[in-house]
Amino acid sequence: MTLTERKNAAISRGVGMMTQIYADRAENSEIWDKEGHRYIDFASGIAVVNTGHRHPRVIAAVKEQLDRFTHTCHQVVPYESYVHLAERLNAIVPGDFARKTIFVTTGAEAVENAVKIARAATGRSAIIAFGGGFHGRTFMGMALTGKVAPYKIGFGPMPGDVFHAPFPVPLHGVSVEQSLATLKKLFAADVDPRRVAAIILEPVQGEGGFYPAPPAFMKALREICDQHGILLIADEVQTGFARTGKMFAMDHHEVAADLVTMAKSLAGGFPLAAVTGRAEVMDAPEPGGLGGTYGGNPLGIAAAHAVLDVIADEDLCNRANQLGSRLKQRLESLRDKVPEIVDIRGPGFMNAVEFNDVTTKLPSADFANKVRLIALDKGLILLTCGVYGNVIRFLSPITIQDGVFSEALDILEASMIEASAAR
């Protein structure tokens, strides 16, 4: 019985899998499967190991914590490392105001808690999100997410008081002005702005297609929020921790969010998430209203301290900008050979390439998936994304070795040319 057959017999089909690779070991940017095949990882567990698989300093920190204790529940017996990590995040999250932090376990849980905090702080209930946004698979996460398939199919009614506006993507015919106009229509036709607790968005949409929020749009949202007493939530679950060439994607903007959600690469592969925000807002819930048994697990906290040290000591923000520049230059050089390319984008090392069918000029999920499968056969793991499934996103560890990165770019180029030639 093969591993895939065992998986199909034992695990719900609702847990989708992009590959049939079963990992045996991993180091930095490389994974070896159970059969000994080597792959270059341009997925990073969906932007989780920005500092690479098993970074020595992360592993050392976790081993040291293992010898002390693995769980007490911070709400029962607290520990200094939790407090210290909160202090570190309070110091680096963007915003010219006092901040406080809580730790939870997953990105979806961070989003849920950000909504709870916003409602407690404002006394309001409504939340506005954007089409194409992804905020998790819990019920509130699904309600906020602006994509039906596969996240909302079959799960029944979503939580109420959640509204959506179009995210500005000029490539798909939505300008900043049009998005803001729709938001104003939303206030006129569907929800009183005085009932809105928060507006939530990803500074760079992740699952939605790696579309960066234009600076003018982010500035306008900040003004709208200030005008109506609405809180602005930046979902930095995928964009945080050097991925965009700065510690946080909001560092690219002149305005700050009131609340920031974090997870994924915060702890370099260990489950940890956080919400950091204005101190008075974070203090709105009553004691006991926030928390969770595993929230701020000591092993994840130890890993996160090491991750922050690695990002600083190895200058990974600068490294992300260098790698992203090399990747985008290589992709630009392929436009003539691969006419399916319609856009190349993304700040730092949070990059994507989007494909359309050459004949119909419509988004081509088939072509994106063809490139992915050809690359996988050649030993490069890629992920697709986008509302139309026609985008390939690049999420290699920022610590990837130069030689391995060059090898990956060669595979990527060959795969795209082969897919285009086969049309």
C-alpha positions as CSV (number, residue, x, y, z in Angstrom):
1,M,0.0,0.0,0.0
2,T,1.6,3.3,-1.1
3,L,1.8,6.3,1.2
4,T,-0.8,8.1,-1.0
5,E,-3.2,5.2,-0.6
6,R,-2.7,5.2,3.1
7,K,-3.3,8.9,3.2
8,N,-6.5,8.6,1.2
9,A,-7.7,5.9,3.6
10,A,-6.8,7.7,6.8
11,I,-7.2,11.4,6.2
12,S,-10.2,13.5,5.3
13,R,-10.1,14.5,1.6
14,G,-10.9,18.1,2.8
15,V,-7.2,18.4,3.6
16,G,-6.0,19.2,0.2
17,M,-2.4,18.5,-0.9
18,M,-0.4,20.4,-3.6
19,T,2.1,17.5,-4.0
20,Q,2.5,13.8,-3.3
21,I,6.0,14.4,-1.8
22,Y,6.3,12.9,1.7
23,A,9.1,14.8,3.5
24,D,11.8,12.8,5.2
25,R,14.2,15.6,6.1
26,A,14.9,19.3,5.2
27,E,17.7,21.8,5.5
28,N,17.5,25.5,4.7
29,S,15.9,25.6,1.2
30,E,16.0,21.9,0.4
31,I,13.7,18.9,1.1
32,W,14.4,15.2,0.7
33,D,11.4,12.8,0.4
34,K,11.1,9.2,1.7
35,E,12.5,7.9,-1.6
36,G,15.6,10.2,-1.3
37,H,14.6,12.6,-4.0
38,R,15.8,16.2,-3.5
39,Y,13.6,19.2,-4.0
40,I,14.2,22.9,-3.9
41,D,11.5,24.5,-1.7
42,F,9.9,27.6,-3.1
43,A,6.9,27.2,-0.8
44,S,8.5,27.4,2.7
45,G,5.4,25.7,4.2
46,I,3.5,28.7,2.8
47,A,5.8,31.4,4.0
48,V,6.6,29.8,7.4
49,V,10.3,29.2,7.2
50,N,11.6,32.5,6.0
51,T,14.7,31.7,8.0
52,G,15.0,28.3,6.3
53,H,14.3,24.7,7.4
54,R,15.9,23.9,10.7
55,H,18.0,27.1,11.1
56,P,20.7,26.1,13.6
57,R,20.0,29.0,15.9
58,V,16.2,28.2,15.9
59,I,16.9,24.5,16.6
60,A,19.4,25.4,19.4
61,A,16.9,27.7,21.1
62,V,14.1,25.1,21.0
63,K,16.4,22.4,22.3
64,E,17.5,24.6,25.2
65,Q,13.8,25.3,26.0
66,L,13.0,21.5,25.8
67,D,15.4,21.0,28.7
68,R,13.6,23.5,30.9
69,F,9.8,23.0,30.3
70,T,7.5,22.5,27.4
71,H,4.1,23.7,28.7
72,T,2.6,25.4,31.8
73,C,-0.1,27.5,30.1
74,H,0.9,31.2,30.4
75,Q,-2.4,32.0,31.9
76,V,-1.7,29.6,34.8
77,V,2.1,29.8,35.3
78,P,3.6,32.6,33.2
79,Y,7.1,32.8,32.0
80,E,9.6,35.6,31.2
81,S,10.2,34.6,27.6
82,Y,6.6,35.3,26.7
83,V,6.8,38.8,28.3
84,H,10.2,39.5,26.5
85,L,8.9,38.5,23.1
86,A,5.8,40.7,23.6
87,E,8.2,43.6,24.4
88,R,10.2,42.9,21.2
89,L,7.1,42.8,19.0
90,N,5.8,46.0,20.7
91,A,9.1,47.7,19.8
92,I,9.1,46.7,16.1
93,V,5.5,46.7,14.9
94,P,4.9,49.9,13.0
95,G,3.0,52.7,14.7
96,D,3.9,55.9,16.7
97,F,1.9,54.8,19.8
98,A,2.2,52.5,22.8
99,R,1.5,48.9,21.9
100,K,0.6,45.6,23.7
101,T,0.6,42.0,22.4
102,I,-1.1,38.7,22.9
103,F,0.1,35.3,21.7
104,V,-2.1,32.5,20.2
105,T,-1.4,29.5,18.1
106,T,-2.5,30.1,14.4
107,G,-3.0,32.9,12.0
108,A,-6.7,32.3,11.9
109,E,-6.8,32.5,15.7
110,A,-4.9,35.8,15.5
111,V,-7.5,37.2,13.1
112,E,-10.4,35.9,15.3
113,N,-8.8,37.6,18.3
114,A,-8.2,40.9,16.4
115,V,-11.9,41.0,15.6
116,K,-12.8,40.3,19.2
117,I,-10.5,43.1,20.4
118,A,-11.8,45.5,17.8
119,R,-15.4,44.8,18.8
120,A,-14.6,45.1,22.5
121,A,-12.7,48.4,22.0
122,T,-15.3,50.1,19.8
123,G,-18.6,48.6,21.0
124,R,-19.4,47.9,17.4
125,S,-20.0,44.7,15.5
126,A,-19.5,45.1,11.7
127,I,-16.2,44.2,9.9
128,I,-15.3,45.1,6.4
129,A,-12.9,42.9,4.4
130,F,-11.9,42.7,0.7
131,G,-12.4,40.5,-2.2
132,G,-9.5,38.2,-2.8
133,G,-8.4,38.4,0.8
134,F,-7.6,35.3,2.9
135,H,-7.9,35.3,6.6
136,G,-8.2,31.7,7.7
137,R,-10.5,28.7,7.7
138,T,-12.3,29.2,11.0
139,F,-15.9,30.5,10.6
140,M,-14.9,34.2,11.1
141,G,-11.9,33.6,9.0
142,M,-14.0,32.2,6.2
143,A,-16.5,35.0,6.5
144,L,-13.7,37.6,6.1
145,T,-12.1,35.7,3.3
146,G,-13.0,37.0,-0.2
147,K,-12.8,33.7,-2.1
148,V,-15.5,31.0,-2.1
149,A,-13.7,28.0,-3.6
150,P,-12.5,26.0,-1.8
151,Y,-12.8,27.7,1.5
152,K,-16.6,28.3,1.9
153,I,-18.1,25.5,-0.1
154,G,-20.5,23.3,1.9
155,F,-20.0,25.0,5.3
156,G,-23.4,26.8,5.5
157,P,-24.1,30.3,6.7
158,M,-21.2,32.5,7.5
159,P,-21.1,34.8,10.6
160,G,-23.1,38.0,10.1
161,D,-22.1,41.7,10.0
162,V,-19.2,41.0,7.6
163,F,-19.1,43.0,4.4
164,H,-16.8,43.0,1.4
165,A,-15.4,45.6,-0.9
166,P,-13.3,45.1,-4.1
167,F,-9.6,45.2,-3.6
168,P,-7.8,47.5,-6.0
169,V,-6.2,45.4,-8.7
170,P,-5.8,47.5,-11.9
171,L,-4.8,44.5,-13.8
172,H,-8.3,43.2,-13.3
173,G,-10.0,46.5,-13.9
174,V,-10.4,47.8,-10.3
175,S,-8.6,51.1,-9.6
176,V,-8.0,52.6,-6.2
177,E,-10.7,55.2,-6.9
178,Q,-13.2,52.5,-7.9
179,S,-12.5,50.5,-4.7
180,L,-12.9,53.5,-2.5
181,A,-16.1,54.5,-4.3
182,T,-17.5,51.0,-3.6
183,L,-16.6,51.3,0.0
184,K,-18.5,54.6,0.2
185,K,-21.5,53.0,-1.5
186,L,-21.3,50.2,1.1
187,F,-21.6,52.8,3.8
188,A,-24.6,54.3,2.1
189,A,-26.5,51.1,1.2
190,D,-25.5,48.3,3.5
191,V,-23.9,49.3,6.8
192,D,-23.7,52.5,8.8
193,P,-20.0,53.4,9.3
194,R,-20.8,54.1,12.9
195,R,-21.6,50.4,13.3
196,V,-18.2,49.3,11.8
197,A,-15.6,48.1,14.3
198,A,-12.8,47.4,11.9
199,I,-11.6,47.2,8.3
200,I,-9.2,44.3,7.8
201,L,-6.8,43.8,4.8
202,E,-3.6,42.1,3.9
203,P,-1.0,44.7,2.9
204,V,0.0,42.3,0.1
205,Q,-2.8,39.8,-0.6
206,G,-1.5,36.3,-0.2
207,E,-3.8,33.5,-1.4
208,G,-5.6,36.2,-3.4
209,G,-2.7,36.6,-5.8
210,F,0.2,38.6,-4.2
211,Y,-1.4,42.0,-5.1
212,P,0.2,44.8,-3.0
213,A,-2.1,47.4,-1.6
214,P,-1.3,50.7,-3.3
215,P,0.1,53.4,-1.0
216,A,-2.7,55.7,-1.9
217,F,-5.3,53.1,-1.0
218,M,-3.8,52.4,2.4
219,K,-3.6,56.1,3.1
220,A,-7.2,56.6,2.1
221,L,-8.3,53.7,4.3
222,R,-6.5,55.2,7.3
223,E,-8.3,58.5,6.7
224,I,-11.7,56.8,6.4
225,C,-11.0,54.8,9.6
226,D,-10.0,58.0,11.5
227,Q,-13.1,59.9,10.2
228,H,-15.5,57.2,11.4
229,G,-13.8,55.9,14.5
230,I,-13.1,52.5,12.7
231,L,-10.0,50.4,13.6
232,L,-7.6,49.4,10.8
233,I,-6.4,45.8,11.0
234,A,-3.3,44.7,9.0
235,D,-3.2,41.0,8.4
236,E,0.5,40.4,8.3
237,V,0.3,36.6,8.7
238,Q,2.0,35.9,5.3
239,T,3.7,39.3,4.8
240,G,5.6,39.6,8.0
241,F,9.2,39.0,9.1
242,A,11.3,40.3,6.3
243,R,9.4,38.7,3.4
244,T,8.6,42.0,1.7
245,G,12.1,43.5,2.2
246,K,11.1,45.1,5.5
247,M,10.2,43.6,8.8
248,F,6.5,44.1,8.1
249,A,4.7,45.1,4.9
250,M,3.1,48.0,6.7
251,D,6.7,49.5,7.0
252,H,6.3,50.3,3.3
253,H,3.4,52.6,4.1
254,E,3.3,56.1,5.6
255,V,0.4,55.1,7.9
256,A,0.1,52.5,10.6
257,A,-2.6,49.9,11.5
258,D,-4.3,49.9,14.9
259,L,-4.0,46.1,15.1
260,V,-1.5,43.7,13.4
261,T,-1.9,40.0,13.1
262,M,1.1,37.7,12.8
263,A,1.9,34.0,12.5
264,K,3.6,31.8,9.9
265,S,7.3,32.8,9.9
266,L,7.2,34.3,13.4
267,A,8.5,31.1,14.9
268,G,10.3,29.5,12.0
269,G,8.2,26.4,11.8
270,F,6.8,26.2,15.3
271,P,3.1,27.1,15.9
272,L,2.9,30.6,17.2
273,A,0.8,33.6,16.3
274,A,0.3,37.1,17.7
275,V,-1.8,40.2,17.8
276,T,0.0,43.5,18.5
277,G,-1.8,46.8,18.6
278,R,-2.6,50.1,20.3
279,A,-2.3,49.5,24.1
280,E,-5.6,51.0,24.9
281,V,-7.3,48.9,22.2
282,M,-5.6,45.7,23.3
283,D,-6.7,46.4,26.9
284,A,-10.4,46.6,26.0
285,P,-11.3,42.9,26.6
286,E,-11.9,41.8,30.1
287,P,-9.3,39.6,31.8
288,G,-9.9,36.0,30.6
289,G,-11.5,37.2,27.4
290,L,-8.3,36.5,25.5
291,G,-5.9,33.6,25.6
292,G,-5.8,29.9,24.9
293,T,-4.3,26.7,26.4
294,Y,-1.4,26.6,23.9
295,G,-1.2,30.3,23.1
296,G,2.4,31.4,23.5
297,N,3.8,27.8,23.8
298,P,7.3,28.0,25.3
299,L,8.9,26.2,22.4
300,G,7.3,28.6,19.8
301,I,8.3,31.6,21.9
302,A,11.9,30.3,22.1
303,A,12.0,29.8,18.3
304,A,10.6,33.3,17.7
305,H,13.3,34.9,19.7
306,A,15.8,33.1,17.6
307,V,14.0,34.1,14.4
308,L,14.1,37.8,15.3
309,D,17.8,37.5,16.1
310,V,18.5,35.7,12.7
311,I,16.6,38.3,10.7
312,A,18.7,41.1,12.3
313,D,22.1,39.4,12.4
314,E,21.8,38.0,8.8
315,D,20.3,41.2,7.4
316,L,17.4,39.2,5.9
317,C,15.4,42.3,4.9
318,N,18.2,43.4,2.6
319,R,18.7,39.8,1.5
320,A,15.0,39.6,0.5
321,N,15.3,42.7,-1.6
322,Q,18.3,41.2,-3.4
323,L,16.7,37.8,-4.1
324,G,13.4,39.4,-5.2
325,S,15.3,41.7,-7.6
326,R,17.2,38.7,-9.1
327,L,14.0,36.7,-9.5
328,K,12.0,39.5,-11.1
329,Q,14.8,40.3,-13.5
330,R,14.9,36.6,-14.6
331,L,11.1,36.6,-15.1
332,E,11.2,39.8,-17.1
333,S,13.8,38.3,-19.4
334,L,11.3,35.5,-20.3
335,R,8.5,37.7,-21.6
336,D,9.3,37.1,-25.2
337,K,9.7,33.3,-24.8
338,V,6.7,33.0,-22.5
339,P,4.0,35.3,-23.9
340,E,1.5,33.9,-21.3
341,I,3.2,36.3,-18.7
342,V,0.9,39.3,-18.1
343,D,2.4,40.6,-14.8
344,I,5.4,40.2,-12.5
345,R,5.1,41.9,-9.1
346,G,5.8,42.0,-5.4
347,P,7.9,43.8,-2.9
348,G,11.0,42.2,-1.5
349,F,11.0,38.5,-1.9
350,M,7.2,38.2,-1.9
351,N,6.9,37.9,-5.7
352,A,4.5,36.4,-8.2
353,V,4.0,35.9,-11.9
354,E,0.6,35.9,-13.5
355,F,-0.5,34.1,-16.7
356,N,-3.2,34.6,-19.2
357,D,-4.1,32.4,-22.2
358,V,-2.4,33.7,-25.3
359,T,-5.5,33.3,-27.5
360,T,-8.4,34.3,-25.2
361,K,-6.4,36.8,-23.0
362,L,-8.2,35.3,-20.0
363,P,-6.6,34.2,-16.8
364,S,-5.1,30.7,-17.3
365,A,-5.1,28.5,-14.3
366,D,-4.2,25.6,-16.6
367,F,-1.0,27.2,-17.7
368,A,0.0,28.1,-14.1
369,N,-0.6,24.5,-13.0
370,K,1.3,23.2,-16.0
371,V,4.4,25.2,-15.0
372,R,4.0,24.0,-11.4
373,L,3.9,20.4,-12.4
374,I,6.8,20.6,-14.9
375,A,8.9,22.3,-12.2
376,L,8.0,19.8,-9.6
377,D,9.1,17.0,-11.9
378,K,12.4,18.8,-12.3
379,G,12.8,19.2,-8.5
380,L,11.3,22.6,-7.7
381,I,8.3,23.0,-5.5
382,L,6.0,25.9,-6.5
383,L,2.6,27.2,-5.3
384,T,-0.2,28.6,-7.3
385,C,-2.7,31.2,-6.0
386,G,-5.1,33.9,-7.1
387,V,-8.8,34.2,-7.4
388,Y,-8.5,32.7,-10.8
389,G,-5.7,30.2,-9.9
390,N,-3.5,31.7,-12.6
391,V,-0.7,33.0,-10.4
392,I,2.5,31.4,-9.3
393,R,3.8,32.8,-6.0
394,F,7.4,32.5,-4.9
395,L,8.1,31.9,-1.2
396,S,11.6,30.4,-1.0
397,P,13.4,30.8,2.4
398,I,15.2,34.1,2.5
399,T,18.3,32.2,3.6
400,I,18.5,30.2,0.4
401,Q,22.0,29.6,-0.7
402,D,23.1,31.5,-3.8
403,G,24.0,28.3,-5.7
404,V,20.7,26.7,-4.9
405,F,18.8,29.9,-5.9
406,S,20.6,30.0,-9.3
407,E,19.7,26.3,-9.8
408,A,16.0,27.1,-9.0
409,L,15.9,30.0,-11.4
410,D,17.2,27.7,-14.2
411,I,14.6,25.1,-13.4
412,L,11.9,27.8,-13.3
413,E,13.0,29.2,-16.7
414,A,13.1,25.8,-18.3
415,S,9.7,24.9,-16.9
416,M,8.0,28.0,-18.2
417,I,9.5,27.8,-21.6
418,E,8.5,24.1,-21.9
419,A,4.9,24.8,-20.8
420,S,4.6,27.7,-23.3
421,A,6.1,25.5,-26.1
422,A,3.5,22.8,-25.4
423,R,0.4,25.0,-25.8
